[in-house]
Amino acid sequence: MPTNLREALRGKLTEDELRELRAFDIIGDIAVVKLSKRLLPKKNIIGEALMEVHRNIRTVLNQTTPVLGEFRTRALEVIAGEARTETVHREGGCKFKVDLAKVYFSPRLGTERLRIARLITPGETVTNLFAGVGCYSIIIAHHSEATRVYSIDKNPDAFEYMVENIRINKVGDRVVPILGDSREVVERELFGKADRVLMPLPEFSHDFFDVAVRALKPSGGVIHFYDFGEEPDVFGPALEFAKSAALSMGFDVNLLHARKIRSYATRCYHVVLDLLISPGLKI
């Protein structure tokens, strides 16, 4: 029995084709691949080989478009196994029901989600501006003593799965799902309530930084600011943006921690800055 995908495909693909294989994600019992045009004629062979190597996989999907739009979704096609896009993913002692064609989900953020949860101190109130199906929020509730986690998302499909996942993981006493635009929700009902704010969609972090600051208590708090950083200065531009934006609102920023989460493109990274936001000195 082959032990990896390349071994399973040797003799079925040429050596040049084997070199074009890229990393794939396993989400629950579904594998997601992103095949080059050159490999598309052999997509079914590749899908079947994946299922042969990974016996827990029941469906193999090929991503046919980039992640696009306000809801960060992508087009997928079944190339092997059962014709479905819904699965249950297990992470950090929690279960997440998700439809990969309707919502954004990445298993590559598991380490980051757990890192954030371990930073939470007892009694904190947390606001998650881009909650998706609830992964960060539920992991926080499961691994910390946060009093309340406000979990906002604008995608109705993501919201429905979030509600279901809160029920599955039995954290409904602390995680509050909210359907709506984060800016409107914060202004309407969450202004000045949070000790900590999460912004886990780097595509929207600059546009919503002011919302994150307004969501914090008047005494300030921590913002987890996600962005893209390019070499040679991976963190500098993001930090300068945050400092300038906060200063315009009368707040100071101190960097607590910065880390690369994953490679996003050549010399470009998905990064996070843990920022301590405090009221500026009044002159």
QUICORRA-V787705 format. One record per residue. RES is the residue in one letter. PHI is phi as a letter, one per 40 degrees, with the letter a starting at -180 (999 if undefined). Layout:
res:RES phi:PHI
res:RES phi:PHI
This chain:
res:M phi:999
res:P phi:c
res:T phi:b
res:N phi:a
res:L phi:c
res:R phi:c
res:E phi:c
res:A phi:c
res:L phi:c
res:R phi:c
res:G phi:g
res:K phi:b
res:L phi:b
res:T phi:c
res:E phi:c
res:D phi:c
res:E phi:c
res:L phi:c
res:R phi:c
res:E phi:c
res:L phi:c
res:R phi:b
res:A phi:c
res:F phi:b
res:D phi:b
res:I phi:b
res:I phi:b
res:G phi:g
res:D phi:b
res:I phi:b
res:A phi:b
res:V phi:b
res:V phi:b
res:K phi:b
res:L phi:c
res:S phi:c
res:K phi:d
res:R phi:c
res:L phi:c
res:L phi:d
res:P phi:c
res:K phi:b
res:K phi:c
res:N phi:c
res:I phi:c
res:I phi:c
res:G phi:c
res:E phi:c
res:A phi:c
res:L phi:c
res:M phi:c
res:E phi:c
res:V phi:c
res:H phi:b
res:R phi:c
res:N phi:c
res:I phi:c
res:R phi:b
res:T phi:a
res:V phi:b
res:L phi:b
res:N phi:b
res:Q phi:c
res:T phi:b
res:T phi:b
res:P phi:c
res:V phi:c
res:L phi:b
res:G phi:g
res:E phi:c
res:F phi:c
res:R phi:f
res:T phi:b
res:R phi:a
res:A phi:c
res:L phi:b
res:E phi:b
res:V phi:c
res:I phi:b
res:A phi:a
res:G phi:g
res:E phi:c
res:A phi:c
res:R phi:a
res:T phi:b
res:E phi:c
res:T phi:a
res:V phi:b
res:H phi:b
res:R phi:b
res:E phi:a
res:G phi:f
res:G phi:g
res:C phi:b
res:K phi:b
res:F phi:b
res:K phi:c
res:V phi:a
res:D phi:b
res:L phi:c
res:A phi:c
res:K phi:b
res:V phi:b
res:Y phi:c
res:F phi:a
res:S phi:b
res:P phi:c
res:R phi:c
res:L phi:c
res:G phi:d
res:T phi:c
res:E phi:c
res:R phi:c
res:L phi:c
res:R phi:d
res:I phi:c
res:A phi:d
res:R phi:c
res:L phi:c
res:I phi:c
res:T phi:c
res:P phi:d
res:G phi:g
res:E phi:c
res:T phi:b
res:V phi:b
res:T phi:b
res:N phi:b
res:L phi:c
res:F phi:b
res:A phi:c
res:G phi:f
res:V phi:c
res:G phi:g
res:C phi:d
res:Y phi:d
res:S phi:c
res:I phi:c
res:I phi:c
res:I phi:c
res:A phi:c
res:H phi:c
res:H phi:b
res:S phi:a
res:E phi:b
res:A phi:c
res:T phi:c
res:R phi:a
res:V phi:b
res:Y phi:c
res:S phi:b
res:I phi:b
res:D phi:a
res:K phi:c
res:N phi:c
res:P phi:d
res:D phi:c
res:A phi:c
res:F phi:c
res:E phi:c
res:Y phi:c
res:M phi:c
res:V phi:d
res:E phi:c
res:N phi:c
res:I phi:c
res:R phi:c
res:I phi:d
res:N phi:c
res:K phi:f
res:V phi:b
res:G phi:c
res:D phi:c
res:R phi:b
res:V phi:c
res:V phi:b
res:P phi:c
res:I phi:b
res:L phi:c
res:G phi:i
res:D phi:c
res:S phi:d
res:R phi:c
res:E phi:c
res:V phi:c
res:V phi:c
res:E phi:c
res:R phi:c
res:E phi:a
res:L phi:b
res:F phi:c
res:G phi:g
res:K phi:b
res:A phi:c
res:D phi:c
res:R phi:a
res:V phi:b
res:L phi:b
res:M phi:b
res:P phi:c
res:L phi:b
res:P phi:c
res:E phi:c
res:F phi:b
res:S phi:c
res:H phi:c
res:D phi:c
res:F phi:b
res:F phi:c
res:D phi:c
res:V phi:c
res:A phi:c
res:V phi:c
res:R phi:c
res:A phi:c
res:L phi:c
res:K phi:c
res:P phi:d
res:S phi:c
res:G phi:g
res:G phi:i
res:V phi:b
res:I phi:b
res:H phi:c
res:F phi:b
res:Y phi:c
res:D phi:a
res:F phi:b
res:G phi:b
res:E phi:b
res:E phi:c
res:P phi:c
res:D phi:b
res:V phi:c
res:F phi:b
res:G phi:d
res:P phi:c
res:A phi:c
res:L phi:c
res:E phi:c
res:F phi:d
res:A phi:c
res:K phi:c
res:S phi:c
res:A phi:c
res:A phi:c
res:L phi:c
res:S phi:c
res:M phi:b
res:G phi:g
res:F phi:b
res:D phi:b
res:V phi:b
res:N phi:b
res:L phi:c
res:L phi:c
res:H phi:a
res:A phi:a
res:R phi:a
res:K phi:c
res:I phi:c
res:R phi:a
res:S phi:c
res:Y phi:b
res:A phi:a
res:T phi:d
res:R phi:g
res:C phi:b
res:Y phi:b
res:H phi:c
res:V phi:b
res:V phi:b
res:L phi:b
res:D phi:c
res:L phi:b
res:L phi:c
res:I phi:b
res:S phi:b
res:P phi:c
res:G phi:c
res:L phi:c
res:K phi:c
res:I phi:b
